[in-house]
Amino acid sequence: MTFAAYVVGISGGVRIYQLERYISAPHKDTQILELTAERWTLEVYRTIIETLQAIAWMYLVVFIFALIAYVCSGIVNLAI
């Protein structure tokens, strides 16, 4: 479960395509964005928020499946 949280958190939080704006220009006529302290702060903040959101969604889905399994096992035990 911890490994799954790491994988989901990293894949959900890191936005590779958005970070490419600072490495190469999106179009020939535009310039590469400069990484200032404000942009670094904003990118780190977005990464943390999106990582926590992805982990929260993963835990919600796991909880729903566990709840469904618990209810189904209770129904099966009542039938026996």
ROSE-4610 file (N, C-alpha, C; in Angstrom, 1 decimal, always signed):
// ROSE-4610
residu = [M/M/M/T/T/T/F/F/F/A/A/A/A/A/A/Y/Y/Y/V/V/V/V/V/V/G/G/G/I/I/I/S/S/S/G/G/G/G/G/G/V/V/V/R/R/R/I/I/I/Y/Y/Y/Q/Q/Q/L/L/L/E/E/E/R/R/R/Y/Y/Y/I/I/I/S/S/S/A/A/A/P/P/P/H/H/H/K/K/K/D/D/D/T/T/T/Q/Q/Q/I/I/I/L/L/L/E/E/E/L/L/L/T/T/T/A/A/A/E/E/E/R/R/R/W/W/W/T/T/T/L/L/L/E/E/E/V/V/V/Y/Y/Y/R/R/R/T/T/T/I/I/I/I/I/I/E/E/E/T/T/T/L/L/L/Q/Q/Q/A/A/A/I/I/I/A/A/A/W/W/W/M/M/M/Y/Y/Y/L/L/L/V/V/V/V/V/V/F/F/F/I/I/I/F/F/F/A/A/A/L/L/L/I/I/I/A/A/A/Y/Y/Y/V/V/V/C/C/C/S/S/S/G/G/G/I/I/I/V/V/V/N/N/N/L/L/L/A/A/A/I/I/I]
num = [1/1/1/2/2/2/3/3/3/4/4/4/5/5/5/6/6/6/7/7/7/8/8/8/9/9/9/10/10/10/11/11/11/12/12/12/13/13/13/14/14/14/15/15/15/16/16/16/17/17/17/18/18/18/19/19/19/20/20/20/21/21/21/22/22/22/23/23/23/24/24/24/25/25/25/26/26/26/27/27/27/28/28/28/29/29/29/30/30/30/31/31/31/32/32/32/33/33/33/34/34/34/35/35/35/36/36/36/37/37/37/38/38/38/39/39/39/40/40/40/41/41/41/42/42/42/43/43/43/44/44/44/45/45/45/46/46/46/47/47/47/48/48/48/49/49/49/50/50/50/51/51/51/52/52/52/53/53/53/54/54/54/55/55/55/56/56/56/57/57/57/58/58/58/59/59/59/60/60/60/61/61/61/62/62/62/63/63/63/64/64/64/65/65/65/66/66/66/67/67/67/68/68/68/69/69/69/70/70/70/71/71/71/72/72/72/73/73/73/74/74/74/75/75/75/76/76/76/77/77/77/78/78/78/79/79/79/80/80/80]
x = [+0.8/+0.0/+0.9/+2.0/+2.9/+3.5/+3.9/+4.5/+3.5/+2.2/+1.2/+0.9/+1.0/+0.9/+2.0/+3.2/+4.4/+4.2/+3.8/+3.7/+2.6/+1.4/+0.3/+0.6/+1.3/+1.6/+2.6/+3.6/+4.6/+4.0/+3.3/+2.8/+1.7/+1.0/-0.1/+0.4/+1.5/+2.0/+3.0/+3.8/+4.8/+4.2/+4.3/+3.7/+4.8/+5.3/+6.4/+6.2/+5.0/+4.7/+4.7/+4.3/+4.3/+5.7/+6.5/+7.9/+8.8/+8.4/+9.1/+9.1/+8.2/+8.1/+9.4/+10.0/+11.2/+12.5/+12.4/+13.5/+13.6/+12.4/+12.4/+11.2/+11.3/+10.1/+9.1/+7.8/+6.7/+6.5/+6.9/+6.8/+8.1/+8.3/+9.5/+9.6/+8.5/+8.5/+8.5/+8.4/+8.3/+9.6/+9.8/+11.0/+10.8/+11.9/+11.8/+11.5/+10.6/+10.2/+11.4/+11.6/+12.6/+12.1/+12.9/+12.5/+13.0/+12.0/+12.3/+11.9/+12.2/+11.8/+10.3/+9.6/+8.1/+7.6/+8.2/+7.7/+8.1/+9.3/+9.7/+8.7/+8.4/+7.4/+6.1/+5.6/+4.3/+4.4/+5.4/+5.6/+5.7/+6.4/+6.5/+5.2/+4.5/+3.2/+2.2/+2.2/+1.3/+1.6/+2.9/+3.3/+2.9/+3.0/+2.6/+1.1/+0.3/-1.1/-1.6/-1.1/-1.5/-1.1/+0.1/+0.5/-0.5/-0.8/-1.8/-3.2/-3.6/-4.9/-4.9/-3.8/-3.7/-3.8/-3.0/-3.0/-4.4/-5.0/-6.4/-7.4/-7.3/-8.2/-7.9/-6.6/-6.3/-6.8/-6.7/-7.2/-8.7/-9.4/-10.8/-11.3/-10.6/-11.0/-10.7/-9.6/-9.3/-10.4/-10.8/-11.8/-13.1/-13.5/-14.8/-14.7/-13.6/-13.5/-13.5/-12.8/-12.8/-14.2/-14.9/-16.3/-17.2/-17.1/-17.9/-17.5/-16.2/-15.8/-16.4/-16.4/-16.9/-18.4/-19.1/-20.6/-20.9/-20.1/-20.4/-20.0/-19.0/-18.6/-19.7/-20.3/-21.4/-22.6/-22.9/-24.1/-23.9/-22.7/-22.3/-22.4/-22.0/-22.0/-23.5/-24.3/-25.7/-26.4/-26.0/-26.7/-26.3/-25.1/-24.7/-25.4]
y = [-1.2/+0.0/+1.3/+1.2/+2.4/+2.6/+1.5/+1.6/+2.2/+1.8/+2.3/+3.8/+4.2/+5.6/+6.4/+5.9/+6.6/+6.7/+5.6/+5.7/+6.6/+6.5/+7.4/+8.9/+9.1/+10.5/+11.1/+10.4/+10.9/+11.1/+10.1/+10.3/+11.3/+11.5/+12.5/+13.9/+14.0/+15.3/+16.0/+15.2/+15.7/+15.9/+17.1/+17.5/+17.7/+16.7/+16.8/+17.8/+17.7/+18.6/+20.0/+20.3/+21.7/+22.2/+21.3/+21.7/+21.8/+21.3/+21.4/+22.8/+23.6/+25.0/+25.8/+25.3/+26.0/+25.5/+24.4/+23.9/+24.3/+24.2/+24.6/+25.4/+26.2/+27.1/+26.3/+26.5/+25.8/+26.0/+27.3/+27.6/+28.3/+28.4/+29.1/+30.5/+31.2/+32.7/+33.0/+32.1/+32.4/+32.1/+32.7/+32.5/+31.5/+30.9/+30.0/+30.8/+30.2/+30.9/+30.8/+31.9/+32.0/+31.5/+30.7/+30.2/+31.2/+31.9/+32.9/+32.2/+32.9/+32.4/+32.2/+33.2/+33.1/+31.9/+31.6/+30.5/+29.2/+29.1/+27.9/+27.6/+28.7/+28.5/+28.0/+28.6/+28.2/+26.7/+26.3/+25.0/+24.0/+24.3/+23.3/+23.2/+24.3/+24.3/+23.5/+23.7/+22.9/+21.4/+21.1/+19.7/+19.0/+19.7/+19.2/+19.0/+20.0/+19.9/+18.7/+18.6/+17.6/+16.2/+16.1/+14.8/+14.4/+15.3/+15.0/+14.6/+15.3/+15.0/+13.6/+13.3/+12.0/+10.8/+11.0/+10.0/+9.9/+11.1/+11.1/+10.3/+10.5/+9.8/+8.3/+7.9/+6.5/+5.9/+6.5/+6.0/+5.9/+6.9/+6.8/+5.6/+5.4/+4.2/+2.9/+2.8/+1.6/+1.4/+2.5/+2.4/+1.9/+2.4/+2.0/+0.5/+0.1/-1.3/-2.2/-1.8/-2.5/-2.6/-1.5/-1.4/-2.4/-2.4/-3.3/-4.8/-5.1/-6.4/-6.8/-5.9/-6.2/-6.5/-5.7/-5.9/-7.2/-7.5/-8.8/-10.0/-9.9/-11.0/-11.1/-10.0/-10.1/-10.7/-10.4/-11.1/-12.6/-12.9/-14.4/-15.1/-14.5/-15.1/-15.2/-14.3/-14.4/-15.5/-15.8/-16.8/-18.2/-18.3/-19.6/-19.9]
z = [+0.0/+0.0/+0.0/+0.7/+0.8/-0.6/-1.3/-2.6/-3.6/-3.5/-4.4/-4.1/-2.8/-2.5/-3.1/-3.0/-3.7/-5.2/-5.8/-7.3/-7.7/-7.0/-7.4/-7.1/-5.9/-5.6/-6.5/-6.9/-7.8/-9.2/-9.7/-11.0/-11.1/-10.0/-10.0/-9.7/-9.0/-8.6/-9.6/-10.2/-11.1/-12.5/-13.0/-14.3/-15.2/-15.9/-16.8/-17.9/-18.5/-19.7/-19.3/-18.0/-17.6/-17.3/-16.8/-16.5/-17.7/-18.8/-20.1/-20.6/-20.1/-20.5/-20.1/-19.0/-18.5/-19.2/-20.0/-20.7/-22.1/-22.8/-24.2/-24.5/-25.5/-25.9/-26.5/-26.2/-26.8/-28.3/-28.7/-30.2/-30.6/-31.8/-32.3/-32.0/-31.9/-31.7/-30.2/-29.3/-27.9/-27.2/-26.1/-25.3/-24.2/-23.7/-22.6/-21.3/-20.5/-19.3/-18.3/-17.6/-16.6/-15.2/-14.6/-13.3/-12.2/-11.7/-10.7/-9.3/-8.3/-6.9/-6.8/-7.4/-7.3/-8.1/-9.3/-10.1/-9.4/-8.8/-8.1/-7.0/-6.2/-5.1/-5.6/-6.7/-7.3/-7.8/-8.4/-9.0/-7.8/-6.8/-5.7/-5.0/-4.8/-4.2/-5.0/-6.3/-7.2/-7.1/-7.1/-7.0/-5.7/-4.6/-3.3/-3.3/-3.7/-3.7/-4.6/-5.8/-6.7/-6.3/-5.6/-5.0/-3.9/-3.0/-2.0/-2.5/-3.6/-4.2/-4.8/-5.5/-6.1/-5.1/-4.0/-2.9/-2.2/-2.0/-1.4/-2.3/-3.6/-4.5/-4.5/-4.4/-4.4/-3.1/-2.0/-0.8/-0.8/-1.4/-1.5/-2.3/-3.5/-4.3/-3.5/-2.8/-2.1/-1.0/-0.3/+0.7/+0.2/-1.0/-1.6/-2.0/-2.6/-2.9/-1.6/-0.6/+0.7/+1.3/+1.2/+1.7/+0.9/-0.4/-1.2/-0.9/-0.7/-0.4/+1.0/+2.0/+3.3/+3.3/+2.5/+2.4/+1.7/+0.6/-0.1/+0.8/+1.6/+2.5/+3.6/+4.0/+5.0/+4.5/+3.2/+2.6/+2.4/+2.0/+1.8/+3.2/+4.2/+5.6/+6.0/+5.7/+6.1/+5.3/+4.1/+3.3/+3.8/+4.5/+5.0/+6.3]
